[in-house]
Amino acid sequence: MQGGFFSEWLNRYRHYLRMRNYSPRTIQSYEQVVRHFAYYVWLRRNIDPQKLMVYWEDLSHARLETSVDVEPVLLGDYFTFITSMRTYKPKTLHRIISTLSSFYRFLNTQGAVSNNPMLGVERPKIKGQELRYLKHSQVIRLIDSIEDQRDRLIVRAIYATGVRVSELCDINIEDIDFEDGTIKVRGKGDKIRIVFVDPDTLTEMDTFIGSRIEGPLFIGQQGHHISPRAVQHIFKKYAPDGITPHKIRHSYASELYRRSKNLRVVQENLGHTSIKTTEIYLHTDLEERKRVYQEFFPLSGRKPGEEKKEEV
């Protein structure tokens, strides 16, 4: 089945995303990115290169009937071209690159292309990527400051498990295994994974559930699952400015990696498909950086392996 036009593969890709339970909004965004790239490829192959900018301003003449099989150099030219036409934020470029990477992974698995041309494309660095997050002691103080039982458990559950806010909202009582200390959650793309819970959090869950044996763990309006918007509101009410559910998930990932140094486990616990996504959450501990600096940097005044003398 190698080869084929963007016009046919775009329809198949759209169906593939639907099968993976992507939201209509996300599918529309992905389709727009792929369509724009396809138009660029068609223009490069069918018009005078000197007129590319003119045609790009009016894509009504561009077509999708061109082969999806492209060389990596054409992708490089595409990113050079679009960034010369307008200024993109690094996050926007990340989204475009991620979308095209997803599209070509799909084509590769379907046998439409023999090699994924996106493999060599570097992602731009995002300034301020290491967003503010809370250390373990700070998260515990935040949790302890919340008097409302439900609200306190919501914050604690995110930190204890590292789940996304959407995953937290979808948890049912029957998903919780109190004997094994695990919860079954439904992640992106409808993927099921198991997350772990500490005994104290499980005890709080058991007390909060009471006599209920099934249904939503956290109940929202009209007996349905609580909404992500309601959880966001809880964080605005109790947490410091800028601390969101995602930042608490960030804290979970940072603490687990800092103590374990096991990036693969952190990746699986977070439900990330790519380990590159997991790396965004990780920080080198400040105390560890200080220790390494004092032990190995020549100006620190200490020789390698030399213990710091305690002051009397």
Secondary structure as UniProt FT lines:
FT   HELIX           6..19
FT   TURN            20..21
FT   HELIX           24..46
FT   HELIX           49..51
FT   HELIX           52..57
FT   HELIX           59..61
FT   HELIX           72..85
FT   HELIX           90..109
FT   TURN            110..111
FT   TURN            117..120
FT   TURN            127..128
FT   HELIX           136..144
FT   HELIX           149..161
FT   HELIX           165..169
FT   HELIX           173..175
FT   STRAND          176..177
FT   TURN            178..181
FT   STRAND          182..186
FT   HELIX           188..190
FT   STRAND          192..196
FT   HELIX           199..209
FT   TURN            210..211
FT   HELIX           221..223
FT   HELIX           228..238
FT   TURN            241..242
FT   HELIX           245..260
FT   HELIX           263..270
FT   HELIX           275..279
FT   TURN            280..281
FT   HELIX           286..296
FT   HELIX           298..300
FT   TURN            304..305
//
